[in-house]
Amino acid sequence: MTEAVGSVEGQVRGDRQPVEETDDWIQDAGNRGDQKTPPELGKLSLLLLSHDTASGEESCARRSFDGGCVAVGDGNGVVFFLLEGLSMSTVVAAPVASIVAAPGGSFLLEDRAPAEVFTPEDLSAEQRQIAQTAARFAKEKIDPAMKQIEAKEPGVMRGLLTEAAELGFTAVDVPEEYGGLGLDKTTSALVADFISVNASFSTAFGAHVGIGTLPIVWYGTEAQKQRYLPKLASMEMVGAYALSEATSGSDAMNIRTRAVLSADGAEYVLNGEKMWISNAGFADLFTVFAKIDGEKFSAFLVERGTAGFSIGKEEHKLGIRGSSTCALVFSDCRIPVENLLGEAGKGHHIAFNILNIGRFKLGAACLGGARQALELGIRYAQERTAFGKKIAEFGLIQRKIALSATELYVTESMAYRTAGMMDAALAGLPAEMAHAPREIQKRIEEYAVECSILKVFGSEMLDLVADELVQTMGGYGYVEDYPAERLYRDARINRIFEGTNEINRLIITGWLMKRAATGQLPLMAAIKRLMEEILEPPPFDPEESADAFAREAGILASLRKVFLLAAGTAYQRYLQALQDEQEVMADLADCIMAIFGLESALVRARKLLLAGAASSSAKVAAAMTSAYAARALAVVERAAKRVLAAASEGDALGVQMAVLRRFARVAPTNEIALQRQIARHFLEQGRYRI
Ligand SMILES: Cc1cc2nc3c(=O)[nH]c(=O)nc-3n(C[C@H](O)[C@H](O)[C@H](O)COP(=O)(O)OP(=O)(O)OC[C@H]3O[C@@H](n4cnc5c(N)ncnc54)[C@H](O)[C@@H]3O)c2cc1C
């Protein structure tokens, strides 16, 4: 074993650096305060101040637990956290006032000013503290238990989930009146992001807090909420979500599990089987989808231990081996009628709406995994010697670091932007509707496309970063003794569950086309304007611009035009049958994702520039935005060419290709120089820190 690998092994096996040195932009980006070093986990206690917005009265409570602190809401209005020894202000802060709840998908048509878009730099001090606590929990509790998690040692996963609950992490999305914290979606994303250092844990955690708990938050009756939510928030009960079956995964509406009302009308009798259910091995409460009389798609709450309900053996999986995945069997399983969730025959609303937030959180969790993989790669490259040099000095290793960091930066920018839009939309609810689940869900559904983008882009970004880590580590990347091998295997599931990436690509384009057809998104008007522009003579080359991002803004404008050209041509050719042209739909989805990615990266780079042009953060964000602009242009040009060639022919195709070339005509940027600059930044930092 070489000297370099020896020290990587040390890091992997527990010679961890102090937490303060390994924390991320959560530590000090944006509104950086004079924060003291956070106390060790286990010594934390939490003071909770509630402030009644009507009376102005404040009250204070402290909850301390072995091994951590807990967060509790009391439903009185604004809630304050105070980690002892740290500064205090509101956690449930109103979103930054200038953030705009832009209509879902509007990024395709309009630019946003930096002040209108939420970026990680806008996080409040308290949101940072929660993220730091999550990161510390991941390092101090999850990291050391990696082997036991992977071996599925009995009690380990459940124990860690309980510890996470004691810190309040499982209560984030549960309203205060049911024992939760009712925090904003940004905080929810931060927890999913920074707790994610082990994908098995993240899967169990995500299945519980997302698809396992949210169906009851959004669709439960008052009695169901009272009965289950406090226990789910505190982890007294673990949740699971059972939709998939052996014969229907993507084709979820085709499930065969049946529910029949008993003769006395008091119970539903369930029969059927579910497949691949996360947390099944130890979950206590299952949201189970079945068709009443084989027709009405509905959801039911089934408790573990109910007669006629049994759980199959654990699946042996390619990755996330520490997570529990089992089949469920219902054999004349009788459950009280009160356990019908939502309306009979409307279960598909529950199934699909819950997945929006599931996809959003999956994207956030991919950030944590990718940050970890990138940082391992950076450290390894700085230690490993070949040909008498550290491999970090090689251009091709630097390219891997730059590419990984850039994709991570773009995903991060999209994820927190989406969180900010959701929070702004929810903050805009009138007071009497502030807790109305259907209204909340409707406002989140507005961002269904952004959620699917995060799922697809995030999972593919994580795959890329994990793959580059394996390659950077060479042979050591391929063997089980080092974490690259597990990270690589673990990453793969994200492209399959929460709707496969194929299905999500179809959703992205299909949803936007539907919005365009119903006039909710003025896409058709934009296509018409573009067609008029095409008929006009090309403009003279624009004068030099004072905009530091003129080039990237120009590329963004071009990407939008190329997309409109391709989408307009495809729509004209196929009309309603466009949805059956899957390859065209997927190519358009790739254009849409690239546009959202570039605009999100650009607006964040602008914000960092405004905060301080000379800062290394502003410089590296600018470089990554430029690098991504080049990549996005290549992706969109290629995808649009395929769409045009499929949807058009002859002279018309010739004209369209000429127009495409005109829009995509951009002098090449020196990507190699940019990549070297980006890699240098992260190698100097020794980690992913903007
Ligand atoms: C580890 C793990 C955990 C899971 N956890 C849960 C859980 O907690 N709850 C739950 O309900 N489910 C869970 N699942 C199931 C998961 O959601 C499904 O596996 C997934 O939805 C895909 O369904 P499928 O496996 O039946 O594949 P299929 O739907 O058969 O798809 C096979 C392939 O065909 C493609 N395909 C299918 N339909 C189309 C189409 N219309 N157009 C184009 N391509 C298509 C797919 O993209 C895929 O590439 C889990 C799965 C795994 C492996």
The ligand as an SDF file (V2000), in Angstrom:
LIG
                    3D

 53 58  0  0  0  0  0  0  0  0999 V2000
  -34.1340    0.0160   -3.5480 C   0  0  0  0  0  0  0  0  0  0  0  0
  -35.5120    0.3470   -3.9900 C   0  0  0  0  0  0  0  0  0  0  0  0
  -36.3670    1.0240   -3.1390 C   0  0  0  0  0  0  0  0  0  0  0  0
  -37.6640    1.3050   -3.5400 C   0  0  0  0  0  0  0  0  0  0  0  0
  -38.5160    1.9030   -2.6520 N   0  0  0  0  0  0  0  0  0  0  0  0
  -39.8320    2.0220   -2.9800 C   0  0  0  0  0  0  0  0  0  0  0  0
  -40.7710    2.4720   -2.0090 C   0  0  0  0  0  0  0  0  0  0  0  0
  -40.4230    2.8130   -0.8790 O   0  0  0  0  0  0  0  0  0  0  0  0
  -42.0700    2.5220   -2.3670 N   0  0  0  0  0  0  0  0  0  0  0  0
  -42.4930    2.1670   -3.6140 C   0  0  0  0  0  0  0  0  0  0  0  0
  -43.6870    2.2370   -3.8680 O   0  0  0  0  0  0  0  0  0  0  0  0
  -41.6210    1.7540   -4.5480 N   0  0  0  0  0  0  0  0  0  0  0  0
  -40.3050    1.6530   -4.2620 C   0  0  0  0  0  0  0  0  0  0  0  0
  -39.4130    1.1990   -5.1950 N   0  0  0  0  0  0  0  0  0  0  0  0
  -39.8840    0.8450   -6.5270 C   0  0  0  0  0  0  0  0  0  0  0  0
  -39.4640    1.8510   -7.5710 C   0  0  0  0  0  0  0  0  0  0  0  0
  -40.1720    3.0330   -7.4040 O   0  0  0  0  0  0  0  0  0  0  0  0
  -39.6680    1.2080   -8.9410 C   0  0  0  0  0  0  0  0  0  0  0  0
  -38.6880    0.2020   -9.0850 O   0  0  0  0  0  0  0  0  0  0  0  0
  -39.5880    2.2110  -10.0580 C   0  0  0  0  0  0  0  0  0  0  0  0
  -40.6760    3.0490  -10.0230 O   0  0  0  0  0  0  0  0  0  0  0  0
  -39.5320    1.5260  -11.4390 C   0  0  0  0  0  0  0  0  0  0  0  0
  -40.5390    0.5950  -11.5830 O   0  0  0  0  0  0  0  0  0  0  0  0
  -40.2140   -0.9010  -12.1020 P   0  0  0  0  0  0  0  0  0  0  0  0
  -39.0960   -1.3980  -11.2750 O   0  0  0  0  0  0  0  0  0  0  0  0
  -41.4550   -1.6670  -12.1300 O   0  0  0  0  0  0  0  0  0  0  0  0
  -39.6650   -0.7110  -13.5480 O   0  0  0  0  0  0  0  0  0  0  0  0
  -40.5550   -0.5590  -14.8570 P   0  0  0  0  0  0  0  0  0  0  0  0
  -41.6400    0.3980  -14.6190 O   0  0  0  0  0  0  0  0  0  0  0  0
  -40.9010   -1.8980  -15.3540 O   0  0  0  0  0  0  0  0  0  0  0  0
  -39.5010    0.1010  -15.8240 O   0  0  0  0  0  0  0  0  0  0  0  0
  -38.4880   -0.6670  -16.4940 C   0  0  0  0  0  0  0  0  0  0  0  0
  -37.8080    0.2710  -17.4780 C   0  0  0  0  0  0  0  0  0  0  0  0
  -38.7710    0.7110  -18.4410 O   0  0  0  0  0  0  0  0  0  0  0  0
  -38.8460    2.1280  -18.4430 C   0  0  0  0  0  0  0  0  0  0  0  0
  -40.2230    2.5240  -18.6370 N   0  0  0  0  0  0  0  0  0  0  0  0
  -41.3270    2.1280  -17.9690 C   0  0  0  0  0  0  0  0  0  0  0  0
  -42.4050    2.7630  -18.4350 N   0  0  0  0  0  0  0  0  0  0  0  0
  -41.9840    3.5730  -19.4130 C   0  0  0  0  0  0  0  0  0  0  0  0
  -42.6310    4.4980  -20.2800 C   0  0  0  0  0  0  0  0  0  0  0  0
  -43.9230    4.7720  -20.2130 N   0  0  0  0  0  0  0  0  0  0  0  0
  -41.8760    5.1470  -21.1680 N   0  0  0  0  0  0  0  0  0  0  0  0
  -40.5530    4.9420  -21.2640 C   0  0  0  0  0  0  0  0  0  0  0  0
  -39.9000    4.1060  -20.4730 N   0  0  0  0  0  0  0  0  0  0  0  0
  -40.6010    3.4240  -19.5520 C   0  0  0  0  0  0  0  0  0  0  0  0
  -38.3380    2.5650  -17.0850 C   0  0  0  0  0  0  0  0  0  0  0  0
  -37.8480    3.8870  -17.0840 O   0  0  0  0  0  0  0  0  0  0  0  0
  -37.2570    1.5230  -16.8280 C   0  0  0  0  0  0  0  0  0  0  0  0
  -36.0710    1.9300  -17.4670 O   0  0  0  0  0  0  0  0  0  0  0  0
  -38.1070    0.9440   -4.8320 C   0  0  0  0  0  0  0  0  0  0  0  0
  -37.2310    0.2950   -5.7010 C   0  0  0  0  0  0  0  0  0  0  0  0
  -35.9620   -0.0280   -5.2900 C   0  0  0  0  0  0  0  0  0  0  0  0
  -35.0660   -0.7730   -6.2370 C   0  0  0  0  0  0  0  0  0  0  0  0
  1  2  1  0
  2  3  1  0
  2 52  2  0
  3  4  2  0
  4  5  1  0
  4 50  1  0
  5  6  2  0
  6  7  1  0
  6 13  1  0
  7  8  2  0
  7  9  1  0
  9 10  1  0
 10 11  2  0
 10 12  1  0
 12 13  2  0
 13 14  1  0
 14 15  1  0
 14 50  1  0
 15 16  1  0
 16 17  1  0
 16 18  1  0
 18 19  1  0
 18 20  1  0
 20 21  1  0
 20 22  1  0
 22 23  1  0
 23 24  1  0
 24 25  2  0
 24 26  1  0
 24 27  1  0
 27 28  1  0
 28 29  2  0
 28 30  1  0
 28 31  1  0
 31 32  1  0
 32 33  1  0
 33 34  1  0
 33 48  1  0
 34 35  1  0
 35 36  1  0
 35 46  1  0
 36 37  1  0
 36 45  1  0
 37 38  2  0
 38 39  1  0
 39 40  1  0
 39 45  2  0
 40 41  1  0
 40 42  2  0
 42 43  1  0
 43 44  2  0
 44 45  1  0
 46 47  1  0
 46 48  1  0
 48 49  1  0
 50 51  2  0
 51 52  1  0
 52 53  1  0
M  END
$$$$
